Amino acid sequence: MQHHEIKMYGEIKLYAGSGLPDLAQKIADYLEQKLSPREVIQFPNENIFVKLNSSTRGQDVYVIQTTSSPVHYNLMELLIMIQTIRLDSAARITAVVPYLCYGRSDKKDQPRVPITARLVADMIESAGADRYMTFDPHAGQIQGFFSIPGDVLTASHMISNHIKANMLGGMMNPVVVATDLGFAKKGRNYALDLNLPIAFIEKRRIGNDAKAEALTLIGDVQGRDVIIVDDEVDTGGSIVQAVNVVKNNGARDVYLAFIHPIFSKNATERLAALPIKHIITTDTVAIPEEKMKPLEGRVTILSIAPMLGEVIRRAHEGRSVGEMFNE
């Protein structure tokens, strides 16, 4: 009796939300697949309507959508797309969310406040996702808010490899600087990857707005080139303070490295006004061209598409993702 290999799921199907069309296309190119056709319409009353133009019954479906600005539109579009695919009887649905919104609302750190990151995880599951993939959440415990399995990836190794290959040789006595003590552990990972010493900025956040006060530098940057690392840059306030602190402590050239370029309001103008040599970031968030203009020539955007494409391939084939990172 001949035994045939049983495939749990059908073919890979890729759907792009409207938040990251370029990244979705790059992932599709890497996998030598076409993006599956769909219609997304926003009615005059702001309600979102999704229609699939081909069947997903029995297929292994990946919905690629970021939840950066416009946050609530992108989040609702993701949820509606997942539910549409669930109702079409897909075998498995994976929410591929390079940037997960509400990552800073991860605990009750004062009375009468929400844990919105948990709510977002619950909504993604309720919509019908069987798995999720994301990059560098603000807090590690967010993984525990999901009951479904997930691949929580980091782009820090990719950034470190780029710095090693293209920049480290020309730097003078470089040192990694973490923007705050909350980023100390991830900052150490950068320092370990780059085989460099590390310094930390101690800051105290005041009130519930985005403003924070940078206080002191722990470590030595005098006469050294500095690589300031963080997980995301939102308004740029913390980075402005970090650059000022290291410069006031005698730093030479300053480089920035971070995963998520949120760039709210006039963040790029604020960064452009700083004495920064170069910025390295990724395409987890789409940056409008007009926002990039102030930083022209001073930014390298590394694409996460090859890594995400390979993770999707391995998830589909039931192979280890950890092996990609020697884990």
Short mmCIF file of the C-alpha atoms (twelve columns), coordinates in Angstrom:
data_MODEL
# 
_entry.id   MODEL 
# 
loop_
_atom_site.group_PDB 
_atom_site.id 
_atom_site.type_symbol 
_atom_site.label_atom_id 
_atom_site.label_alt_id 
_atom_site.label_comp_id 
_atom_site.label_asym_id 
_atom_site.label_seq_id 
_atom_site.Cartn_x 
_atom_site.Cartn_y 
_atom_site.Cartn_z 
_atom_site.pdbx_PDB_model_num 
ATOM 1   C CA . MET A 1   0.000   0.000  0.000  1 
ATOM 2   C CA . GLN A 2   1.462   3.296  -1.102 1 
ATOM 3   C CA . HIS A 3   1.467   6.102  1.464  1 
ATOM 4   C CA . HIS A 4   1.025   9.597  0.125  1 
ATOM 5   C CA . GLU A 5   2.323   12.612 2.014  1 
ATOM 6   C CA . ILE A 6   -0.631  14.400 3.602  1 
ATOM 7   C CA . LYS A 7   -0.554  18.186 3.217  1 
ATOM 8   C CA . MET A 8   -2.259  19.886 6.143  1 
ATOM 9   C CA . TYR A 9   -2.801  23.081 4.214  1 
ATOM 10  C CA . GLY A 10  -3.180  24.005 0.578  1 
ATOM 11  C CA . GLU A 11  -1.039  26.495 -1.310 1 
ATOM 12  C CA . ILE A 12  0.333   29.766 0.032  1 
ATOM 13  C CA . LYS A 13  -1.973  32.714 -0.598 1 
ATOM 14  C CA . LEU A 14  -0.717  36.230 0.097  1 
ATOM 15  C CA . TYR A 15  -3.044  39.172 0.708  1 
ATOM 16  C CA . ALA A 16  -1.800  42.739 1.069  1 
ATOM 17  C CA . GLY A 17  -3.505  45.277 3.277  1 
ATOM 18  C CA . SER A 18  -3.255  48.863 2.090  1 
ATOM 19  C CA . GLY A 19  -0.757  49.799 4.830  1 
ATOM 20  C CA . LEU A 20  2.349   48.210 3.256  1 
ATOM 21  C CA . PRO A 21  1.771   47.477 -0.436 1 
ATOM 22  C CA . ASP A 22  5.464   47.778 -1.391 1 
ATOM 23  C CA . LEU A 23  6.644   45.376 1.337  1 
ATOM 24  C CA . ALA A 24  3.874   42.888 0.458  1 
ATOM 25  C CA . GLN A 25  4.982   42.961 -3.193 1 
ATOM 26  C CA . LYS A 26  8.627   42.360 -2.201 1 
ATOM 27  C CA . ILE A 27  7.575   39.368 -0.070 1 
ATOM 28  C CA . ALA A 28  5.536   37.997 -2.986 1 
ATOM 29  C CA . ASP A 29  8.553   38.467 -5.305 1 
ATOM 30  C CA . TYR A 30  10.817  36.630 -2.832 1 
ATOM 31  C CA . LEU A 31  8.364   33.692 -2.700 1 
ATOM 32  C CA . GLU A 32  7.815   33.852 -6.493 1 
ATOM 33  C CA . GLN A 33  4.104   34.234 -5.826 1 
ATOM 34  C CA . LYS A 34  1.484   36.731 -6.936 1 
ATOM 35  C CA . LEU A 35  -0.460  38.798 -4.441 1 
ATOM 36  C CA . SER A 36  -4.033  37.486 -4.375 1 
ATOM 37  C CA . PRO A 37  -6.549  39.981 -5.784 1 
ATOM 38  C CA . ARG A 38  -8.979  41.665 -3.391 1 
ATOM 39  C CA . GLU A 39  -11.082 44.787 -3.214 1 
ATOM 40  C CA . VAL A 40  -10.922 47.151 -0.254 1 
ATOM 41  C CA . ILE A 41  -13.434 49.999 -0.300 1 
ATOM 42  C CA . GLN A 42  -14.014 52.719 2.272  1 
ATOM 43  C CA . PHE A 43  -17.582 53.981 2.087  1 
ATOM 44  C CA . PRO A 44  -18.459 57.667 2.664  1 
ATOM 45  C CA . ASN A 45  -19.439 56.760 6.248  1 
ATOM 46  C CA . GLU A 46  -15.845 55.459 6.782  1 
ATOM 47  C CA . ASN A 47  -16.975 51.817 6.977  1 
ATOM 48  C CA . ILE A 48  -14.549 49.388 5.314  1 
ATOM 49  C CA . PHE A 49  -15.672 46.702 2.858  1 
ATOM 50  C CA . VAL A 50  -13.451 43.811 1.736  1 
ATOM 51  C CA . LYS A 51  -14.120 41.354 -1.097 1 
ATOM 52  C CA . LEU A 52  -11.816 38.517 -2.161 1 
ATOM 53  C CA . ASN A 53  -11.585 37.978 -5.899 1 
ATOM 54  C CA . SER A 54  -10.622 34.298 -5.620 1 
ATOM 55  C CA . SER A 55  -11.381 31.434 -3.245 1 
ATOM 56  C CA . THR A 56  -9.202  30.747 -0.179 1 
ATOM 57  C CA . ARG A 57  -10.968 27.494 0.771  1 
ATOM 58  C CA . GLY A 58  -8.451  25.040 2.227  1 
ATOM 59  C CA . GLN A 59  -5.495  27.385 1.591  1 
ATOM 60  C CA . ASP A 60  -2.630  28.611 3.803  1 
ATOM 61  C CA . VAL A 61  -3.299  32.367 3.846  1 
ATOM 62  C CA . TYR A 62  -0.996  35.204 4.949  1 
ATOM 63  C CA . VAL A 63  -2.414  38.707 5.463  1 
ATOM 64  C CA . ILE A 64  0.349   41.342 5.304  1 
ATOM 65  C CA . GLN A 65  -0.667  44.564 7.021  1 
ATOM 66  C CA . THR A 66  1.050   47.025 9.319  1 
ATOM 67  C CA . THR A 67  -0.832  48.917 12.038 1 
ATOM 68  C CA . SER A 68  1.021   52.225 11.877 1 
ATOM 69  C CA . SER A 69  -0.654  55.485 10.803 1 
ATOM 70  C CA . PRO A 70  -3.572  55.669 10.095 1 
ATOM 71  C CA . VAL A 71  -3.598  53.240 13.037 1 
ATOM 72  C CA . HIS A 72  -7.314  52.619 13.455 1 
ATOM 73  C CA . TYR A 73  -8.035  52.329 9.745  1 
ATOM 74  C CA . ASN A 74  -5.149  49.876 9.261  1 
ATOM 75  C CA . LEU A 75  -6.129  47.826 12.315 1 
ATOM 76  C CA . MET A 76  -9.787  47.561 11.250 1 
ATOM 77  C CA . GLU A 77  -8.792  46.690 7.696  1 
ATOM 78  C CA . LEU A 78  -6.579  43.880 9.047  1 
ATOM 79  C CA . LEU A 79  -9.380  42.518 11.248 1 
ATOM 80  C CA . ILE A 80  -11.999 42.690 8.473  1 
ATOM 81  C CA . MET A 81  -9.643  41.031 5.981  1 
ATOM 82  C CA . ILE A 82  -8.913  38.177 8.423  1 
ATOM 83  C CA . GLN A 83  -12.622 37.658 9.106  1 
ATOM 84  C CA . THR A 84  -13.430 37.695 5.372  1 
ATOM 85  C CA . ILE A 85  -10.824 34.970 4.780  1 
ATOM 86  C CA . ARG A 86  -12.067 32.967 7.789  1 
ATOM 87  C CA . LEU A 87  -15.627 33.048 6.428  1 
ATOM 88  C CA . ASP A 88  -14.277 31.821 3.072  1 
ATOM 89  C CA . SER A 89  -13.055 28.609 4.811  1 
ATOM 90  C CA . ALA A 90  -9.282  29.087 4.610  1 
ATOM 91  C CA . ALA A 91  -7.380  26.218 6.227  1 
ATOM 92  C CA . ARG A 92  -5.045  28.515 8.161  1 
ATOM 93  C CA . ILE A 93  -4.726  32.290 8.471  1 
ATOM 94  C CA . THR A 94  -1.538  34.056 9.579  1 
ATOM 95  C CA . ALA A 95  -1.626  37.764 10.427 1 
ATOM 96  C CA . VAL A 96  1.714   39.206 9.261  1 
ATOM 97  C CA . VAL A 97  1.945   42.499 11.161 1 
ATOM 98  C CA . PRO A 98  5.468   43.963 10.904 1 
ATOM 99  C CA . TYR A 99  4.567   46.800 13.288 1 
ATOM 100 C CA . LEU A 100 2.000   46.065 15.995 1 
ATOM 101 C CA . CYS A 101 0.155   49.123 17.327 1 
ATOM 102 C CA . TYR A 102 -0.460  49.943 21.006 1 
ATOM 103 C CA . GLY A 103 2.802   48.232 21.990 1 
ATOM 104 C CA . ARG A 104 3.433   50.809 24.714 1 
ATOM 105 C CA . SER A 105 0.122   50.055 26.437 1 
ATOM 106 C CA . ASP A 106 1.405   46.723 27.771 1 
ATOM 107 C CA . LYS A 107 0.718   46.945 31.530 1 
ATOM 108 C CA . LYS A 108 -1.291  48.723 34.225 1 
ATOM 109 C CA . ASP A 109 1.426   51.045 35.486 1 
ATOM 110 C CA . GLN A 110 -1.055  53.411 37.153 1 
ATOM 111 C CA . PRO A 111 -4.662  53.154 38.393 1 
ATOM 112 C CA . ARG A 112 -7.612  53.091 35.948 1 
ATOM 113 C CA . VAL A 113 -5.701  52.580 32.692 1 
ATOM 114 C CA . PRO A 114 -6.147  49.924 29.954 1 
ATOM 115 C CA . ILE A 115 -3.807  47.225 28.644 1 
ATOM 116 C CA . THR A 116 -4.615  47.977 25.019 1 
ATOM 117 C CA . ALA A 117 -1.909  45.706 23.568 1 
ATOM 118 C CA . ARG A 118 -3.828  42.767 25.081 1 
ATOM 119 C CA . LEU A 119 -7.066  44.037 23.517 1 
ATOM 120 C CA . VAL A 120 -5.404  44.218 20.076 1 
ATOM 121 C CA . ALA A 121 -4.138  40.628 20.458 1 
ATOM 122 C CA . ASP A 122 -7.652  39.480 21.456 1 
ATOM 123 C CA . MET A 123 -9.187  41.209 18.424 1 
ATOM 124 C CA . ILE A 124 -6.738  39.603 15.993 1 
ATOM 125 C CA . GLU A 125 -7.595  36.179 17.440 1 
ATOM 126 C CA . SER A 126 -11.351 36.870 17.484 1 
ATOM 127 C CA . ALA A 127 -11.243 37.935 13.835 1 
ATOM 128 C CA . GLY A 128 -9.991  34.428 12.997 1 
ATOM 129 C CA . ALA A 129 -6.182  34.445 12.859 1 
ATOM 130 C CA . ASP A 130 -4.570  31.062 13.620 1 
ATOM 131 C CA . ARG A 131 -1.040  32.460 13.834 1 
ATOM 132 C CA . TYR A 132 0.719   35.816 13.818 1 
ATOM 133 C CA . MET A 133 4.108   37.223 12.816 1 
ATOM 134 C CA . THR A 134 5.532   40.533 14.005 1 
ATOM 135 C CA . PHE A 135 8.811   42.393 14.455 1 
ATOM 136 C CA . ASP A 136 10.378  43.808 17.594 1 
ATOM 137 C CA . PRO A 137 7.370   44.553 19.822 1 
ATOM 138 C CA . HIS A 138 8.011   47.344 22.320 1 
ATOM 139 C CA . ALA A 139 7.728   44.904 25.234 1 
ATOM 140 C CA . GLY A 140 8.496   41.174 25.238 1 
ATOM 141 C CA . GLN A 141 5.450   40.292 27.345 1 
ATOM 142 C CA . ILE A 142 3.158   41.189 24.426 1 
ATOM 143 C CA . GLN A 143 3.878   37.661 23.129 1 
ATOM 144 C CA . GLY A 144 2.008   36.374 26.183 1 
ATOM 145 C CA . PHE A 145 -1.126  38.337 25.246 1 
ATOM 146 C CA . PHE A 146 -1.690  35.981 22.298 1 
ATOM 147 C CA . SER A 147 -3.087  32.479 22.813 1 
ATOM 148 C CA . ILE A 148 -2.289  31.549 19.200 1 
ATOM 149 C CA . PRO A 149 1.262   30.600 18.135 1 
ATOM 150 C CA . GLY A 150 3.431   33.310 16.639 1 
ATOM 151 C CA . ASP A 151 6.820   34.167 15.210 1 
ATOM 152 C CA . VAL A 152 8.178   37.232 16.997 1 
ATOM 153 C CA . LEU A 153 11.132  38.302 14.888 1 
ATOM 154 C CA . THR A 154 13.850  40.904 15.286 1 
ATOM 155 C CA . ALA A 155 15.537  43.030 12.639 1 
ATOM 156 C CA . SER A 156 18.400  43.973 14.981 1 
ATOM 157 C CA . HIS A 157 20.773  41.317 13.538 1 
ATOM 158 C CA . MET A 158 20.094  42.643 10.039 1 
ATOM 159 C CA . ILE A 159 20.913  46.189 11.173 1 
ATOM 160 C CA . SER A 160 24.043  44.992 13.015 1 
ATOM 161 C CA . ASN A 161 25.234  43.076 9.939  1 
ATOM 162 C CA . HIS A 162 24.768  46.194 7.783  1 
ATOM 163 C CA . ILE A 163 26.757  48.333 10.250 1 
ATOM 164 C CA . LYS A 164 29.536  45.710 10.404 1 
ATOM 165 C CA . ALA A 165 29.748  45.356 6.625  1 
ATOM 166 C CA . ASN A 166 29.485  49.026 5.630  1 
ATOM 167 C CA . MET A 167 30.247  51.384 8.490  1 
ATOM 168 C CA . LEU A 168 32.152  49.926 11.450 1 
ATOM 169 C CA . GLY A 169 35.559  49.986 9.756  1 
ATOM 170 C CA . GLY A 170 35.426  53.752 9.307  1 
ATOM 171 C CA . MET A 171 34.330  54.574 12.860 1 
ATOM 172 C CA . MET A 172 36.610  55.817 15.617 1 
ATOM 173 C CA . ASN A 173 36.541  53.816 18.853 1 
ATOM 174 C CA . PRO A 174 32.746  53.217 18.510 1 
ATOM 175 C CA . VAL A 175 30.311  52.593 21.366 1 
ATOM 176 C CA . VAL A 176 26.636  51.543 21.379 1 
ATOM 177 C CA . VAL A 177 24.271  53.775 23.386 1 
ATOM 178 C CA . ALA A 178 20.802  52.593 24.501 1 
ATOM 179 C CA . THR A 179 18.252  55.435 24.643 1 
ATOM 180 C CA . ASP A 180 16.922  54.359 28.050 1 
ATOM 181 C CA . LEU A 181 17.324  51.642 30.673 1 
ATOM 182 C CA . GLY A 182 14.172  49.899 29.392 1 
ATOM 183 C CA . PHE A 183 16.065  49.212 26.152 1 
ATOM 184 C CA . ALA A 184 19.199  48.053 27.999 1 
ATOM 185 C CA . LYS A 185 18.813  44.330 27.257 1 
ATOM 186 C CA . LYS A 186 18.144  44.854 23.538 1 
ATOM 187 C CA . GLY A 187 20.933  47.424 23.461 1 
ATOM 188 C CA . ARG A 188 23.298  44.795 24.846 1 
ATOM 189 C CA . ASN A 189 22.305  42.501 21.972 1 
ATOM 190 C CA . TYR A 190 23.446  45.163 19.497 1 
ATOM 191 C CA . ALA A 191 26.703  45.628 21.445 1 
ATOM 192 C CA . LEU A 192 27.239  41.848 21.453 1 
ATOM 193 C CA . ASP A 193 26.548  41.550 17.703 1 
ATOM 194 C CA . LEU A 194 28.932  44.418 16.952 1 
ATOM 195 C CA . ASN A 195 31.490  43.408 19.612 1 
ATOM 196 C CA . LEU A 196 31.393  46.926 21.087 1 
ATOM 197 C CA . PRO A 197 31.072  48.413 24.585 1 
ATOM 198 C CA . ILE A 198 27.731  49.901 25.637 1 
ATOM 199 C CA . ALA A 199 26.538  53.018 27.454 1 
ATOM 200 C CA . PHE A 200 23.026  53.878 28.662 1 
ATOM 201 C CA . ILE A 201 20.948  57.008 28.976 1 
ATOM 202 C CA . GLU A 202 18.849  57.146 32.123 1 
ATOM 203 C CA . LYS A 203 15.634  59.063 31.575 1 
ATOM 204 C CA . ARG A 204 12.497  59.658 33.541 1 
ATOM 205 C CA . ARG A 205 9.131   59.866 31.795 1 
ATOM 206 C CA . ILE A 206 6.844   62.621 33.106 1 
ATOM 207 C CA . GLY A 207 3.044   62.418 32.765 1 
ATOM 208 C CA . ASN A 208 1.084   60.477 30.120 1 
ATOM 209 C CA . ASP A 209 2.109   62.364 26.991 1 
ATOM 210 C CA . ALA A 210 4.974   61.435 24.683 1 
ATOM 211 C CA . LYS A 211 7.421   63.810 26.359 1 
ATOM 212 C CA . ALA A 212 10.253  62.422 28.457 1 
ATOM 213 C CA . GLU A 213 13.184  63.954 30.246 1 
ATOM 214 C CA . ALA A 214 16.642  62.512 29.594 1 
ATOM 215 C CA . LEU A 215 18.824  62.768 32.640 1 
ATOM 216 C CA . THR A 216 22.258  61.157 32.809 1 
ATOM 217 C CA . LEU A 217 24.659  59.068 30.734 1 
ATOM 218 C CA . ILE A 218 25.982  55.846 32.235 1 
ATOM 219 C CA . GLY A 219 29.206  54.986 30.399 1 
ATOM 220 C CA . ASP A 220 31.920  56.708 28.372 1 
ATOM 221 C CA . VAL A 221 31.465  58.354 24.940 1 
ATOM 222 C CA . GLN A 222 34.240  60.975 25.134 1 
ATOM 223 C CA . GLY A 223 35.960  61.305 21.746 1 
ATOM 224 C CA . ARG A 224 34.157  58.214 20.407 1 
ATOM 225 C CA . ASP A 225 31.735  57.587 17.546 1 
ATOM 226 C CA . VAL A 226 28.328  56.659 18.955 1 
ATOM 227 C CA . ILE A 227 25.642  54.318 17.593 1 
ATOM 228 C CA . ILE A 228 22.367  55.198 19.353 1 
ATOM 229 C CA . VAL A 229 19.947  52.230 19.220 1 
ATOM 230 C CA . ASP A 230 16.194  52.051 19.897 1 
ATOM 231 C CA . ASP A 231 13.179  49.987 18.829 1 
ATOM 232 C CA . GLU A 232 11.191  52.829 17.247 1 
ATOM 233 C CA . VAL A 233 11.295  56.560 16.617 1 
ATOM 234 C CA . ASP A 234 7.909   58.227 17.015 1 
ATOM 235 C CA . THR A 235 8.059   62.016 17.471 1 
ATOM 236 C CA . GLY A 236 11.851  61.939 17.771 1 
ATOM 237 C CA . GLY A 237 11.817  63.501 21.242 1 
ATOM 238 C CA . SER A 238 13.845  60.752 22.951 1 
ATOM 239 C CA . ILE A 239 16.379  60.721 20.113 1 
ATOM 240 C CA . VAL A 240 16.834  64.528 20.289 1 
ATOM 241 C CA . GLN A 241 17.560  64.202 24.007 1 
ATOM 242 C CA . ALA A 242 19.861  61.202 23.480 1 
ATOM 243 C CA . VAL A 243 21.894  63.006 20.804 1 
ATOM 244 C CA . ASN A 244 22.179  66.110 23.012 1 
ATOM 245 C CA . VAL A 245 23.306  64.012 25.998 1 
ATOM 246 C CA . VAL A 246 26.034  62.131 24.095 1 
ATOM 247 C CA . LYS A 247 27.230  65.322 22.366 1 
ATOM 248 C CA . ASN A 248 27.378  67.142 25.721 1 
ATOM 249 C CA . ASN A 249 29.492  64.244 26.986 1 
ATOM 250 C CA . GLY A 250 32.036  64.622 24.187 1 
ATOM 251 C CA . ALA A 251 30.783  62.170 21.529 1 
ATOM 252 C CA . ARG A 252 32.303  62.478 18.062 1 
ATOM 253 C CA . ASP A 253 30.074  61.332 15.157 1 
ATOM 254 C CA . VAL A 254 26.555  60.073 15.974 1 
ATOM 255 C CA . TYR A 255 24.690  57.325 14.111 1 
ATOM 256 C CA . LEU A 256 21.107  56.164 14.726 1 
ATOM 257 C CA . ALA A 257 19.804  52.599 14.365 1 
ATOM 258 C CA . PHE A 258 16.180  51.626 15.032 1 
ATOM 259 C CA . ILE A 259 13.592  49.166 13.704 1 
ATOM 260 C CA . HIS A 260 10.309  51.053 13.295 1 
ATOM 261 C CA . PRO A 261 10.367  54.509 11.606 1 
ATOM 262 C CA . ILE A 262 6.998   55.782 12.912 1 
ATOM 263 C CA . PHE A 263 7.959   59.429 12.294 1 
ATOM 264 C CA . SER A 264 4.852   61.145 13.716 1 
ATOM 265 C CA . LYS A 265 4.236   64.849 13.102 1 
ATOM 266 C CA . ASN A 266 7.497   66.672 12.284 1 
ATOM 267 C CA . ALA A 267 9.861   63.893 13.436 1 
ATOM 268 C CA . THR A 268 11.944  63.845 10.253 1 
ATOM 269 C CA . GLU A 269 12.517  67.612 10.452 1 
ATOM 270 C CA . ARG A 270 13.632  67.216 14.075 1 
ATOM 271 C CA . LEU A 271 16.049  64.435 13.111 1 
ATOM 272 C CA . ALA A 272 17.356  66.428 10.129 1 
ATOM 273 C CA . ALA A 273 18.233  69.325 12.454 1 
ATOM 274 C CA . LEU A 274 20.416  67.064 14.645 1 
ATOM 275 C CA . PRO A 275 24.187  66.560 14.179 1 
ATOM 276 C CA . ILE A 276 23.643  62.958 12.973 1 
ATOM 277 C CA . LYS A 277 25.961  61.308 10.462 1 
ATOM 278 C CA . HIS A 278 23.614  58.542 9.269  1 
ATOM 279 C CA . ILE A 279 20.386  56.665 10.119 1 
ATOM 280 C CA . ILE A 280 19.736  52.932 9.614  1 
ATOM 281 C CA . THR A 281 16.158  51.652 9.850  1 
ATOM 282 C CA . THR A 282 13.760  49.175 8.162  1 
ATOM 283 C CA . ASP A 283 10.559  49.112 6.107  1 
ATOM 284 C CA . THR A 284 8.211   47.736 8.822  1 
ATOM 285 C CA . VAL A 285 6.382   51.040 8.351  1 
ATOM 286 C CA . ALA A 286 5.778   52.838 5.053  1 
ATOM 287 C CA . ILE A 287 7.285   56.332 5.071  1 
ATOM 288 C CA . PRO A 288 5.640   58.881 2.725  1 
ATOM 289 C CA . GLU A 289 8.099   60.513 0.307  1 
ATOM 290 C CA . GLU A 290 7.414   64.023 1.588  1 
ATOM 291 C CA . LYS A 291 8.362   62.916 5.116  1 
ATOM 292 C CA . MET A 292 11.661  61.491 3.869  1 
ATOM 293 C CA . LYS A 293 12.775  64.664 2.049  1 
ATOM 294 C CA . PRO A 294 14.419  66.383 5.079  1 
ATOM 295 C CA . LEU A 295 16.590  63.263 5.639  1 
ATOM 296 C CA . GLU A 296 17.549  62.719 2.000  1 
ATOM 297 C CA . GLY A 297 20.928  61.029 1.633  1 
ATOM 298 C CA . ARG A 298 21.273  60.343 5.361  1 
ATOM 299 C CA . VAL A 299 19.013  57.273 5.687  1 
ATOM 300 C CA . THR A 300 19.479  53.617 4.784  1 
ATOM 301 C CA . ILE A 301 16.222  51.609 4.816  1 
ATOM 302 C CA . LEU A 302 16.848  47.859 5.024  1 
ATOM 303 C CA . SER A 303 14.031  45.619 3.802  1 
ATOM 304 C CA . ILE A 304 12.626  42.914 6.067  1 
ATOM 305 C CA . ALA A 305 10.986  41.290 2.991  1 
ATOM 306 C CA . PRO A 306 13.566  38.494 2.439  1 
ATOM 307 C CA . MET A 307 13.444  37.514 6.131  1 
ATOM 308 C CA . LEU A 308 9.635   37.594 6.265  1 
ATOM 309 C CA . GLY A 309 9.402   35.714 2.966  1 
ATOM 310 C CA . GLU A 310 11.673  32.965 4.285  1 
ATOM 311 C CA . VAL A 311 9.745   32.755 7.579  1 
ATOM 312 C CA . ILE A 312 6.466   32.427 5.626  1 
ATOM 313 C CA . ARG A 313 7.996   29.677 3.468  1 
ATOM 314 C CA . ARG A 314 9.224   27.770 6.531  1 
ATOM 315 C CA . ALA A 315 5.912   28.199 8.379  1 
ATOM 316 C CA . HIS A 316 4.088   26.842 5.320  1 
ATOM 317 C CA . GLU A 317 6.431   23.850 5.015  1 
ATOM 318 C CA . GLY A 318 6.411   23.154 8.774  1 
ATOM 319 C CA . ARG A 319 10.160  23.809 9.129  1 
ATOM 320 C CA . SER A 320 12.059  25.505 11.947 1 
ATOM 321 C CA . VAL A 321 12.269  29.293 11.862 1 
ATOM 322 C CA . GLY A 322 14.873  29.325 14.659 1 
ATOM 323 C CA . GLU A 323 17.372  27.579 12.355 1 
ATOM 324 C CA . MET A 324 17.537  30.791 10.290 1 
ATOM 325 C CA . PHE A 325 19.086  32.506 13.307 1 
ATOM 326 C CA . ASN A 326 21.145  29.505 14.518 1 
ATOM 327 C CA . GLU A 327 18.701  28.979 17.395 1 
# 
